[in-house]
Amino acid sequence: MVTLPAGITTTATARVSDTTTASAHTLTVQCGNATANASFTVLTGTPAQGGLGGTQALSTAVMAAGGAMAALAAATGTFLLVRRARHNHP
């Protein structure tokens, strides 16, 4: 256990390789003469696909639904603007 003075906060980031064996592991961190250990378990399975778009590929149906919603929003906006313009100019 590493004890820090009151009011001091620190963080660390550990990266686990995607080729790491699925099992229990121990992470050891050394700062000066102090050492801290943390245990974690690597599980088997398919990793999530990160990045833009989430974890699943978009299907044609999802793309069509998104396009239809965008078109509906544009048509609604145009309708409301035309209605407002006609209402303001008798």
C-alpha positions as CSV (number, residue, x, y, z in Angstrom):
1,M,0.0,0.0,0.0
2,V,1.3,3.4,-0.9
3,T,0.3,6.2,1.5
4,L,0.1,9.7,0.0
5,P,-0.1,12.9,2.1
6,A,-3.6,14.3,2.7
7,G,-4.9,16.3,-0.3
8,I,-2.7,14.6,-2.8
9,T,-4.3,12.6,-5.6
10,T,-2.6,10.5,-8.2
11,T,-3.7,8.3,-11.0
12,A,-2.1,5.7,-13.3
13,T,-3.1,3.9,-16.4
14,A,-2.2,0.3,-17.2
15,R,-2.7,-1.2,-20.6
16,V,-3.2,-4.9,-21.1
17,S,-2.1,-6.4,-24.4
18,D,-4.8,-8.1,-26.5
19,T,-2.5,-11.2,-26.6
20,T,-2.4,-11.5,-22.7
21,T,-3.3,-15.0,-21.5
22,A,-6.8,-15.3,-19.9
23,S,-6.0,-15.8,-16.2
24,A,-5.4,-14.0,-12.9
25,H,-2.5,-11.4,-13.0
26,T,-0.9,-9.0,-10.6
27,L,0.0,-5.4,-11.5
28,T,2.9,-4.0,-9.5
29,V,3.6,-0.2,-9.4
30,Q,6.7,1.3,-7.9
31,C,7.0,5.0,-7.0
32,G,10.4,5.8,-5.4
33,N,10.9,3.2,-2.6
34,A,7.1,2.4,-2.3
35,T,5.5,-0.5,-4.1
36,A,1.8,-1.2,-4.7
37,N,0.2,-4.4,-6.1
38,A,-3.3,-4.9,-7.6
39,S,-4.8,-8.2,-8.8
40,F,-7.0,-8.4,-11.9
41,T,-8.4,-11.2,-14.1
42,V,-8.2,-11.3,-17.9
43,L,-11.3,-13.0,-19.3
44,T,-11.7,-14.8,-22.6
45,G,-14.1,-13.6,-25.3
46,T,-14.4,-11.2,-28.1
47,P,-13.3,-7.7,-27.3
48,A,-15.6,-4.8,-28.0
49,Q,-15.0,-2.8,-31.1
50,G,-14.3,0.7,-30.0
51,G,-14.2,3.9,-32.0
52,L,-16.9,5.9,-33.9
53,G,-20.1,3.9,-34.5
54,G,-20.1,1.8,-31.4
55,T,-19.7,-2.0,-31.2
56,Q,-21.8,-3.1,-34.1
57,A,-21.6,-2.6,-37.9
58,L,-24.5,-0.6,-39.3
59,S,-27.0,-2.6,-41.4
60,T,-28.8,-1.2,-44.4
61,A,-32.0,-1.1,-42.4
62,V,-30.4,1.0,-39.7
63,M,-29.0,3.4,-42.3
64,A,-32.3,3.7,-44.0
65,A,-34.1,4.4,-40.7
66,G,-31.5,7.1,-39.8
67,G,-31.9,8.7,-43.2
68,A,-35.7,8.7,-43.0
69,M,-35.6,10.3,-39.5
70,A,-33.2,13.0,-40.8
71,A,-35.5,13.7,-43.8
72,L,-38.5,13.8,-41.5
73,A,-36.7,16.3,-39.3
74,A,-35.7,18.5,-42.3
75,A,-39.3,18.4,-43.7
76,T,-40.8,19.3,-40.3
77,G,-38.4,22.2,-39.9
78,T,-39.2,23.5,-43.4
79,F,-42.9,23.2,-42.8
80,L,-42.7,25.1,-39.5
81,L,-40.6,27.9,-41.1
82,V,-43.0,28.3,-44.0
83,R,-46.0,28.3,-41.7
84,R,-44.4,31.0,-39.5
85,A,-43.5,33.1,-42.5
86,R,-47.1,32.9,-43.8
87,H,-48.5,33.7,-40.4
88,N,-46.3,36.8,-40.0
89,H,-47.1,38.2,-43.5
90,P,-50.9,38.2,-44.1
